[in-house]
Amino acid sequence: MHLRLTRSIVRSWTNEDLASLVKHADNRKIWLNLRDRFPHPYTRRDGRDFIHLARSQRPETMFAIEVDGEAAGGIGFVPHTDVERVSAEIGYWLGEPFWGRGIVTEALVAVTKHALDTHHLTRVFALPYARNTASCRVLEKAGYVLEARLRRSAIKDGEIIDQMQYAFVAPE
Ligand SMILES: CC(C)(COP(=O)(O)OP(=O)(O)OC[C@H]1O[C@@H](n2cnc3c(N)ncnc32)[C@H](O)[C@@H]1OP(=O)(O)O)[C@@H](O)C(=O)NCCC(=O)NCCS
């Protein structure tokens, strides 16, 4: 995949992305807002494993966000199964030097549309932590609607936290 946007290119991961992936992903501020399966510290081994996984998937669901010629972050979705096979959960992160330029909002709009169109989905959702105001704002700017506050639904860094359930629902 290769989507040229105004602020970034959303594209397939390549093996050449390893150094920039590790440089930007190895950040506790990013880890604090993601699932624990996103490693911290983020090693070259983690990066290699991730790129291998992303590149081996068919259809692809995990993409690099390229800014200024380097892989600055990632965005991807997990299609659900069984009766929920019309739904997918989306997630994203961006290297700290690139925050606040509207990059993820634009990427989220594009990848949401891509997910809906190519996977014949009716719904894409996200579960940012309630304290992650930047991510909640990104979702709202991208047209996602807040559906629920999942109280005390997760534990991160030893703390029980609320998650916010946002969804983008395709028109019938
Ligand atoms: C959340 C994240 C993806 C945002 O990416 P980004 O490209 O900087 O986002 P954008 O520039 O498109 O938009 C950020 C918005 O949040 C706002 N924002 C940023 N920090 C904020 C804060 N502490 N409180 C309130 N709003 C905040 C910005 O002002 C902006 O809104 P605006 O356009 O109305 O001014 C990025 O900060 C990140 O990777 N964080 C760590 C990982 C993460 O949280 N991933 C999401 C998990 S659900």
The ligand as an SDF file (V2000), in Angstrom:
LIG
                    3D

 48 50  0  0  0  0  0  0  0  0999 V2000
   -1.8110   10.7540   20.0940 C   0  0  0  0  0  0  0  0  0  0  0  0
   -0.9080   10.9550   18.8720 C   0  0  0  0  0  0  0  0  0  0  0  0
   -1.0850    9.7810   17.9450 C   0  0  0  0  0  0  0  0  0  0  0  0
   -1.3480   12.2400   18.1860 C   0  0  0  0  0  0  0  0  0  0  0  0
   -0.6630   12.3880   16.9450 O   0  0  0  0  0  0  0  0  0  0  0  0
   -0.4920   13.8520   16.2740 P   0  0  0  0  0  0  0  0  0  0  0  0
   -0.0730   13.6680   14.8540 O   0  0  0  0  0  0  0  0  0  0  0  0
    0.3750   14.6640   17.1650 O   0  0  0  0  0  0  0  0  0  0  0  0
   -1.9970   14.3680   16.3420 O   0  0  0  0  0  0  0  0  0  0  0  0
   -2.6010   15.6470   15.5870 P   0  0  0  0  0  0  0  0  0  0  0  0
   -1.5260   16.6820   15.4400 O   0  0  0  0  0  0  0  0  0  0  0  0
   -3.3030   15.1520   14.3670 O   0  0  0  0  0  0  0  0  0  0  0  0
   -3.7050   16.1380   16.6330 O   0  0  0  0  0  0  0  0  0  0  0  0
   -3.4200   16.2420   18.0190 C   0  0  0  0  0  0  0  0  0  0  0  0
   -4.5270   17.0170   18.6790 C   0  0  0  0  0  0  0  0  0  0  0  0
   -4.4710   16.7810   20.0840 O   0  0  0  0  0  0  0  0  0  0  0  0
   -4.3050   18.0050   20.7490 C   0  0  0  0  0  0  0  0  0  0  0  0
   -3.4870   17.7450   21.9340 N   0  0  0  0  0  0  0  0  0  0  0  0
   -2.2060   17.3750   21.9730 C   0  0  0  0  0  0  0  0  0  0  0  0
   -1.8150   17.2180   23.2470 N   0  0  0  0  0  0  0  0  0  0  0  0
   -2.8870   17.4920   24.0080 C   0  0  0  0  0  0  0  0  0  0  0  0
   -3.1150   17.5090   25.3900 C   0  0  0  0  0  0  0  0  0  0  0  0
   -2.1770   17.1890   26.2630 N   0  0  0  0  0  0  0  0  0  0  0  0
   -4.3480   17.8560   25.8230 N   0  0  0  0  0  0  0  0  0  0  0  0
   -5.3270   18.1610   24.9490 C   0  0  0  0  0  0  0  0  0  0  0  0
   -5.1690   18.1600   23.6140 N   0  0  0  0  0  0  0  0  0  0  0  0
   -3.9570   17.8260   23.1620 C   0  0  0  0  0  0  0  0  0  0  0  0
   -3.6370   18.9090   19.7490 C   0  0  0  0  0  0  0  0  0  0  0  0
   -3.8130   20.2670   20.0940 O   0  0  0  0  0  0  0  0  0  0  0  0
   -4.3870   18.5100   18.4840 C   0  0  0  0  0  0  0  0  0  0  0  0
   -5.6950   19.0380   18.4380 O   0  0  0  0  0  0  0  0  0  0  0  0
   -6.0380   20.4080   17.6150 P   0  0  0  0  0  0  0  0  0  0  0  0
   -5.7200   20.1400   16.1850 O   0  0  0  0  0  0  0  0  0  0  0  0
   -7.4960   20.6090   17.8830 O   0  0  0  0  0  0  0  0  0  0  0  0
   -5.1630   21.4850   18.1900 O   0  0  0  0  0  0  0  0  0  0  0  0
    0.5870   11.0780   19.2720 C   0  0  0  0  0  0  0  0  0  0  0  0
    0.7000   12.0830   20.2470 O   0  0  0  0  0  0  0  0  0  0  0  0
    1.1540    9.7920   19.8320 C   0  0  0  0  0  0  0  0  0  0  0  0
    1.6940    8.9780   19.1070 O   0  0  0  0  0  0  0  0  0  0  0  0
    1.0370    9.6140   21.1620 N   0  0  0  0  0  0  0  0  0  0  0  0
    1.5600    8.3870   21.8290 C   0  0  0  0  0  0  0  0  0  0  0  0
    0.8670    7.1090   21.3490 C   0  0  0  0  0  0  0  0  0  0  0  0
   -0.6550    7.1930   21.4210 C   0  0  0  0  0  0  0  0  0  0  0  0
   -1.2110    7.8540   22.2650 O   0  0  0  0  0  0  0  0  0  0  0  0
   -1.3170    6.4880   20.4860 N   0  0  0  0  0  0  0  0  0  0  0  0
   -2.7650    6.4150   20.4750 C   0  0  0  0  0  0  0  0  0  0  0  0
   -3.2510    5.2990   21.3630 C   0  0  0  0  0  0  0  0  0  0  0  0
   -5.0310    5.2560   21.4080 S   0  0  0  0  0  0  0  0  0  0  0  0
  1  2  1  0
  2  3  1  0
  2  4  1  0
  2 36  1  0
  4  5  1  0
  5  6  1  0
  6  7  2  0
  6  8  1  0
  6  9  1  0
  9 10  1  0
 10 11  2  0
 10 12  1  0
 10 13  1  0
 13 14  1  0
 14 15  1  0
 15 16  1  0
 15 30  1  0
 16 17  1  0
 17 18  1  0
 17 28  1  0
 18 19  1  0
 18 27  1  0
 19 20  2  0
 20 21  1  0
 21 22  1  0
 21 27  2  0
 22 23  1  0
 22 24  2  0
 24 25  1  0
 25 26  2  0
 26 27  1  0
 28 29  1  0
 28 30  1  0
 30 31  1  0
 31 32  1  0
 32 33  2  0
 32 34  1  0
 32 35  1  0
 36 37  1  0
 36 38  1  0
 38 39  2  0
 38 40  1  0
 40 41  1  0
 41 42  1  0
 42 43  1  0
 43 44  2  0
 43 45  1  0
 45 46  1  0
 46 47  1  0
 47 48  1  0
M  END
$$$$
